[in-house]
């Protein structure tokens, strides 16, 4: 079963992005030209966008807008385009692009399990998708009896790994070692919000990521008592759960459950109220996913009758891992990773890409510092002096130390779209306005027969950004970036989103009304 699970898991990833693998694009070299090609529509675009910005009605906000023609690099409009701005999750456009350029569009993350005598070694590659519960839920496999199943749980995957170990004939494991040394062990980024570090979206990357580096918990009310925990995934019977929650079901009560994790032991404390059963789970960060995975496998081996002497992380003096492979290598293509990063704005995916491309570039464990340097160098190599104001702090945009410019963002997007080997993969990794990801409910007024908007959102407190592409069916394309900072006034985030959508609509309308080339022969 294990081999089939692994193959189908990989096949599912490839299917998820089959359009990326079947499209070959040969693009022209980016020309960041200051000379405008002849077009009567450009003054209308500039005037219309400036009018939208002026109509925003926010006195304290700082707004920057940039639009470029992708084919030529010509700047159609720049409003505060050179001002350094906080990008929030628009940082992911820099990280995913730099990772594609540095690792290559054919790169595949590989997680290996090796047997060395009576020892087992899990060798990590920084794969953020290892055991991702959302990807597993969409996977299919065929069991030993030939019955097809749709959807895997993390416990299914762990059991398949356990079965593969049993198949080797091992009767005892002296030690289970998890080698996560592809990344430096640094924990959370120093500039991430300290009050949010237990949240699932704030989990730091590891050389061995697992289950999105989070535990998923559901609960239901138990009147007169603390709420009943109905599921914990992955199952971890060794964890202590202190339940300080309530089960009030009155008219004015509501679901407010939240979970704190003790950093040393990993034990969980439940707080808040449960009025009705939780359908969608609450996620709390695991803390040390590599050590957690080791404990998960050790417990399952013991339950299967294979005693485990100890489970540990590889130490700095441990030799490079060697041994006989157990089961197939678990693999995730980079196209899957950047798409999940950009469409669903997965922070763990971005930070794993940041450190993985740094590990390859420096031939040393990827770190926050080396990742930031690698991404900045990649951006500078592709857009030149436009990158000078950029400050790279992390890969996801959670850090408020990041700075970009709107003009620099559109220069970067233009360079990537025109790149002969990664252009199509990068553009198609973005969410589609009105259809997918974080913009599936936005830009519904743009006719897809006229233009497609592929873009990335970005939001942290007082910051709201949107950057991406507006593309006509014939391939005519604009790169745009709308960055809004200091959003402290009432409904300012909503107004910033409306402006971003209006800029995309202006560009789409300009594509619909532009003069068509004359047909001739």
N, C-alpha and C positions, 0 to 999 in steps of 0.2 A: 504493500500500500504506500509505503513512504516514497518510493521512487516515483510513483504515479502522482502523488500529491505534489512533489517538487516540480515535476515536469509541467503539470497543469497550472501550478502557481506561476511559473515563468510564462507559460502560454497565455494566461490571463493578463499578465502585465503587457505582453506584446500586443494582444488583441486590444487592450485598453487604448493603445496608441497606434493602431495599424495604419491610420492615415498618415502618420509621420514617416512610417517605414516605406510607404509606397509612392511617396511624392519626391521627385528629384527636382531641385531648383538650381539653375545657374543664374546668379545675380550679377549685376554690374558693380564695379567698385564704387564705394561711396565718394561723392565729391561734395565737400562742404563749401559750396560756392557762394560768393557774395553777389553774384550777378543773376538777376531774375530772368528766367526764360519768359518769353512772351506768353501772357495769359490774361484775358480780361477779367477772370474770376478772382484773382488774388486780392485786389483792393477790396472787393466785397467781403471776402473771408476775414480780412484783417479788421475792417470796420464792424462787421457783425460780431466778432468775438470781443472786441473792445467795448461794444455796446452792452454785451452780456455781462462783462466784468463791472462796468459802471453801474449797471442796474442791480447789482448784488445786494446793495443796501447794508453792508457791514462796515462799520467805521474802524474797528480795531483789527480786523483780520489783515493778514499779509497774503496777497495772491500773486502767484507767478504762473504765466502761461507761455508755452512755446509750441509752435507747429512747424514742421518741416516737410518738404516733399522728399519721399524716400528715394526716388529714382535719381534725384540731382543733389540732395542735401540742402537745397535752397530754403532759407528761413522765411516762412510765410508771415509769421507774427511772433514777436517776442515782447512780453510784458513782464518787466522785472526778471527777465530770463537769466540774468547773470547773478542774481541774488542767492546766496546760500540759504537753503531751506531744509527743514526736517522732513524726511521722506516717508516715515513709517514703513509700511510693508512694500512700498515701491522700491525699497532696497533689494527685494527679491529679484527684481529685473537685473540688477547689477550682479548679484550672486549667481543666479542661474546662467546668465550669459557668460560670465567668467569661467564657471565650471564647465560649460559646454566647450568653450575655446581651449581650456587647459587640459581637460580630461579626454575630449573628443566625443563626437556624437555616437560612437559605437561602444563607449565605455560601459562596462557592466560591473555593478557591485557584486562581490562574491563572499559568502560566509561559508566556512569549511569546518567540518568535524573530523578530527584525526584520532586514530588509536595508536598509541606508542606503548607497546607492552600492555601493562595493566593500568595505563593512564589514558585519559581522554582530554583532548584539547580542542576548544572552540576558537577558531581564528577569525576575528572580526575584520571587516573592511569599511566600517562606518556606515553601513547600509541603513538608512532611516526607515525603509519599508519592511524590515525583518519583523514578521508577526504583526504588521499593521492590521488592526481588526477590520477596518473598512475594506481593505483590499481582500482580506481573507473571506469576508462575507460575500464577495462577488466571485470567488473562485469555485471551480468544479473539480471533482475527482471521481474515480471509479474504485470501489472497494475490491477486496480479494475475491468476492463472489461475482464480480462483474456488474454490480449495481451502481448506476450513476447517482451522484449526490451533488447538489448545488449548495455552496456555502460551507465554509470551514470556520470553526471556532479556534481560538488560540490553544485550547486544550487538545483539540484534534491534532494540531500541528506538533505540540509537545509529545503527544502519545506516539505519533508517527516517528519522531526522532528516537524516542525510547525503544520502539519496536526495531528500528535499524540497529541500535546498539545491541539489543538482545540477539539479533540475527548474527552478530559476529562471534557468538559463543562466549562472551565475557561472563565470568562468574563473580568477579569482584573488581571494583574500581578503586585503586589506591588513592588517586586524586583526580578531580575534575578541574581543569585549568581553563579559564577564559582569558584569551589573549586579546586585549582591547587596545594594544599599544600603537595602533595606527593614528590615534588621537592622544594628545596630552590630557591628563586627568585634571581638569581645571574647575569643574562644577559650573555653576551659573555665571553668566557674564556680569562683571562688576557694576555695569550701568543698567541692568535690568531692574524693574520695580520690585523692591524688597518685599512689599506686601502681597505680591502675586506669584511668588516662587513655587507655591504648592499647586498652582493651576496647571492643567494639562498643556496649555499653550506656552508655558514658561519652562518646560523641561529642557535641560541642556543636552547637547549631543554627547554620545559616547562612541568609542571605537566599536562597541557591540551595542547597538540600539535594540530595543525589544518592546513590541506591543505599543509602539508610539511613545515609549518611556512613561506610560501611565497605567494606573489601575482604574478600571471602570466599575462603578458601584451603582446599584439600584436599591430602592427601599420602598416599603409600604407602611401606612399607619398601623399602629398597634395601640388602640385607645387605652389610656391609663398607664401606658408604658413607653419607653423609648421606641422609635420606629424599628420595624423588623428589616434587617438587611436581606434582600431577596437574591442578590447575586453579587459576586466579586470575581472579576476577570482580569488577569488569569487567577485561578484559584491558588491561594497561598495560605494554607492552614497554619503555618508557623507565625504569621503576623498576629499581633494583638490589636483588637479593635475595641476602643473605649467609646461607648455609645452615650453621648450626652444630649442627644436629640430629643425632640418632643413629638407627640402625635395628636396635636390639637386639631379638631375638625370643625370648629365653629364657623359661623358665617363670615367673619372677618379674618379668619386664618388662611394661610396659603403655604405653598411649598417654598421653603427657604434653606433647605439642607446644604451644608457645605462641609468639607473634609480638610483637616489639617494632618500633616505628616511629620512625625518626629525625625529630624535629620539624622540622628545617630542610629536608632533602632529600626526606622522605617514604619513603626507602629502608627496606626491611624486613630484619629479622634473625630467622631461624628458630632456636628453641631447643627442648630437650626431645627426647623419644623417640617414634618411630612404630613400633609393633609390628604393627598390622594397618591396612589402608587406612581412612582417614577417609571415612565416608559423609556425615555432617553436617559442613558446613564450619566452620572456625574464622574468626571475624570480628575484624578489627583496624581501628581507626579510621583514616579517610583523612587527617584533619588539616585540610585546607583543601578542602572539597568543591567550592566554586565554581571554584577554580583547577584542580582535578583534572578537573572536567567540561570546562572549556575545553581542557585538554590532550587529553582523550579525543576530542573533536570535531575538533580541529585535526589530530590524527594520522590520523583516518579520512578527512578531506578530502584530506590529502596522499596517502594511499594511493589515493584515487579520482582523483588527477591534478589536484587543485585546490590549488595552493600557498597557504600561509598565512604572511603576513609576521610576525605575532606574535599571541600570545594573552595577554590581561591582564584584570585586574579593573578595574571602573570606579573612577576616582579621585574625590576629593571635589569637584573643580572641573568634572568632566564635566557637560555639560548633561543635562536629562531625556531619556531615550531616545526617539527617533522613527525611523520607517521603515516599510517595507512588510512586513506579516506574511508569514512563510514557514511554510507548513503551518498546521494548526489550532492553537489554543491548547490546551495540556495543562491539564486541569482536574481538581480533586479536591474533592468536596463536604465541608463541615465535618463532616457526619454520619459519613462514612467515617473521617475523622481522629480524631474523639473516640472512636469505637468501637474502632479499632485501639489507641488510647491506653489505654482502660480495660479492654478484654478481654485484650489481650496485654501490657499494662503497658509500652508503648513509651516510653522516656524522651525520645527525640528528638522524638516527636510532642508530648509535653507541653511541652517547652521551646520548640518552634516556635509552639505556641498562645500561650504566655506572652508571647513577644516580638511575635507578630502582633497580638494584641489591644491591646498597648501601642502599637504603631505606629499603629493606627487611632485610639486614644484621644488620643494626644499629637501626632499628625501629624508624627512624627519617627521616625528609625530605632529600632526596638524594642531595648531593652537589658535586662540583668538588673535594674537598678534600676527602670526605668520599668515593667517587667513585674510586679515585686513590688508596686509601688505600685498599679498598676491592679487586680491581683487583690485586694489588701487592701481597696481602695475598693469593689469590687464586692461582696465578702462583707459588709462593714460596711453597705452600702446595703440589703442584704436581710435581715440578722439583727440589726442594731443593736448594742447593747452586748455581745452574745454574742461579737462579733468582737474585742473589746478585747485579750484575751490572745494573739491570733493573731500570729505572726511569719512573714512570707512571705520565703523566701530564694531558692528556685528554683521551677520548675514541676513537676518530676518527683518530688521527695522524696529525691534522691541527697544533697542537702546536709543536714547535721545541724543547720543553723541554723534549720530550720523548727520552728514550734510551733503546735499546735492544742489545742482541748479536745474531749472527747467530746460534751459538751452542745452546743458550737458546731457540731460536725460534723453532729449530727442536726438542729439548727436549719437549717443550710444545705441538707441533703438535703430536708428538709420544704419549705423555701421553693422549691427548684427543682422538686420533684415537683408542687407546686401552681401553678407558673407557667403561665399560659394559652398561651404560645407555644413555650416550650422544654422543658416538663415531660416530655412523652412521649419526645422525642428523647434527653434526658439519661438518663432511667431505662432506656431500651432500649439505651443504649450500654454498659451494664455486663455483666460476665460473669455467667452463670447457674450457680448451684451444681449440681454433678453433671453439667453438660453442656458448658461452654465455658470457654475461657481458662484463667486461673491457678487456677480452682476447679473444673475439670472432673472432678477425682478426689475432691472433697470433698462433704460433705453428701448422700451417696447415700441416707441413711436418711430423708430428707424426701420424702414422697409428693408428686409434682408435681400430683396432683389436689387436694391440700389447700392447698399454698402453693408459690410460686416465690420463690427467693432470688436477687436481683440485687445484685451487690456488687463491691467493689474490695479486693484484697489490698494489703499493704504490708510489705516486708521489707528491712532493712539489718541489719548486725551488732548484735545485742542488742535489736532492735526488730521487733515483729510486730504488724500491725494488720489489721482487717477492718471495713469500713463499707458500708452499703447498705440494701436494702429487703427485707422479707418481705411478700408480697402474696397474698391469697386470690383465688380465681377471681371473686368478686363485687366485687373492687376494694378491699376493706378492706386497709389497708396500715400497716405499722410501718416507721419509719426506725431503724436501730441503728448503733452504733459501739462497737467493742471495741478499745482501744488498750493494748498491752503494751510497756513499756519496761524497761530494765535486766535483760534476760534473760541473766544470766551463769551460771546454774546448769545442771547436766546436764539435757539434754532439755527445757530450758525453752521453746524455740521450739515443739517438738511439743506441749507441754502448753498453750501459748497458743493454738495453732491448734485444739486440741480444745475449749478453752473457747469460742472464737469460734463454732465449729460447734454447740456445745451451746446457746449463746444463740440462734442462728438456729432450732434445733430447738424450744426452749421457745416461741418466738414462733409458729412454724408450728403446734405442738400447740394453742396457745391459740386460734388461728384455727379449728382443726378442732372444738374443743369449745365455742366461744362460743355463747350462745343465738341462734337464728335468729329474725328478725322474723316476727311472725304475718302470715299472708296474709289479706287481707280486702278488702271493697269496699263 
